[in-house]
Amino acid sequence: MISQNAQSNTGENIMISGDLGVTPWDGVLQSLIQSSGLTLSRREPHLFVQPFEHILYSSDITCNQLREVLTPERFHLGIQGYYVLQKLSNSRSRLFIAASSQII
């Protein structure tokens, strides 16, 4: 459903973010990326944290920075990205959110 929505809204700015419950190398996420045409924000690998949170974005958006968000005690809270929209005229921005069932 997500990939069909992304394909049918070409020309729009689309982002999907959240704890998707899969790693970047998982076949389900790779299939979503291929079928939707979205790009996965990249981040540095972390030895002790499995990367389940992801931000995917359409081709008219550029990711300038992606970083891990930590508590003062250095516990992982999530990720934060900084993005630039390339097209602003004749385009609507849309944000899709995949919510996590985890409570922090």
C-alpha positions as CSV (number, residue, x, y, z in Angstrom):
1,M,0.0,0.0,0.0
2,I,2.8,2.5,0.9
3,S,4.7,1.8,-2.4
4,Q,1.5,2.2,-4.4
5,N,0.7,5.5,-2.7
6,A,4.3,6.7,-3.3
7,Q,4.2,5.7,-7.0
8,S,0.8,7.4,-7.6
9,N,1.9,10.7,-6.0
10,T,4.9,11.4,-8.3
11,G,5.9,15.0,-8.2
12,E,5.0,15.3,-4.5
13,N,7.4,15.4,-1.6
14,I,6.9,12.2,0.3
15,M,8.6,11.0,3.6
16,I,8.0,7.9,5.6
17,S,9.5,7.8,9.1
18,G,9.4,5.6,12.2
19,D,10.4,2.3,13.8
20,L,9.6,-0.1,11.0
21,G,10.8,-3.1,12.9
22,V,13.2,-4.3,10.3
23,T,16.9,-3.6,9.6
24,P,18.1,-1.8,6.4
25,W,19.3,-5.1,4.9
26,D,15.9,-6.9,5.5
27,G,14.2,-8.1,2.3
28,V,10.9,-6.4,3.3
29,L,12.5,-3.0,3.5
30,Q,14.5,-3.5,0.4
31,S,11.4,-4.5,-1.5
32,L,9.6,-1.3,-0.2
33,I,12.5,0.8,-1.4
34,Q,12.6,-0.8,-4.8
35,S,8.8,-0.7,-5.4
36,S,8.2,2.8,-4.1
37,G,11.3,4.6,-5.6
38,L,12.0,6.2,-2.2
39,T,15.5,6.7,-0.8
40,L,16.6,5.4,2.6
41,S,18.5,7.9,4.8
42,R,21.8,6.4,5.7
43,R,23.6,6.5,9.1
44,E,26.7,5.2,10.7
45,P,26.5,1.6,11.8
46,H,26.3,1.1,15.6
47,L,27.7,-2.1,17.2
48,F,25.0,-2.3,20.0
49,V,21.9,-0.8,18.4
50,Q,20.0,-2.6,15.6
51,P,18.8,0.1,13.1
52,F,15.0,-0.4,13.2
53,E,14.1,3.3,12.8
54,H,14.2,4.6,9.3
55,I,13.4,7.7,7.2
56,L,12.6,7.2,3.6
57,Y,12.1,10.1,1.2
58,S,11.2,10.9,-2.4
59,S,13.7,12.1,-5.1
60,D,12.8,15.8,-4.7
61,I,14.1,15.8,-1.2
62,T,17.8,15.9,-0.1
63,C,19.0,14.5,3.3
64,N,21.6,16.9,4.6
65,Q,22.2,15.1,7.9
66,L,21.0,12.1,9.8
67,R,22.0,11.6,13.4
68,E,21.2,9.4,16.4
69,V,19.4,11.0,19.3
70,L,20.7,10.0,22.7
71,T,19.7,10.7,26.3
72,P,22.3,12.4,28.6
73,E,23.2,8.9,29.8
74,R,23.9,7.9,26.1
75,F,20.8,5.6,25.7
76,H,19.4,5.5,22.2
77,L,16.1,7.4,21.7
78,G,15.8,7.5,17.9
79,I,17.1,9.3,14.8
80,Q,16.8,12.9,13.6
81,G,17.2,14.0,10.0
82,Y,17.6,17.3,8.3
83,Y,16.1,17.6,4.8
84,V,15.8,20.1,2.0
85,L,12.8,20.2,-0.3
86,Q,14.0,20.7,-3.9
87,K,10.6,21.5,-5.4
88,L,8.3,23.9,-3.6
89,S,6.1,25.3,-6.4
90,N,3.2,23.2,-7.7
91,S,4.0,20.5,-5.1
92,R,2.4,19.4,-1.9
93,S,4.4,18.1,1.0
94,R,3.2,14.9,2.5
95,L,4.5,13.0,5.6
96,F,3.6,9.4,6.3
97,I,4.4,8.2,9.8
98,A,4.9,4.6,10.8
99,A,4.4,4.6,14.6
100,S,6.3,2.4,17.0
101,S,4.6,0.3,19.6
102,Q,7.6,0.7,21.9
103,I,7.3,3.0,24.9
104,I,10.5,4.8,25.9
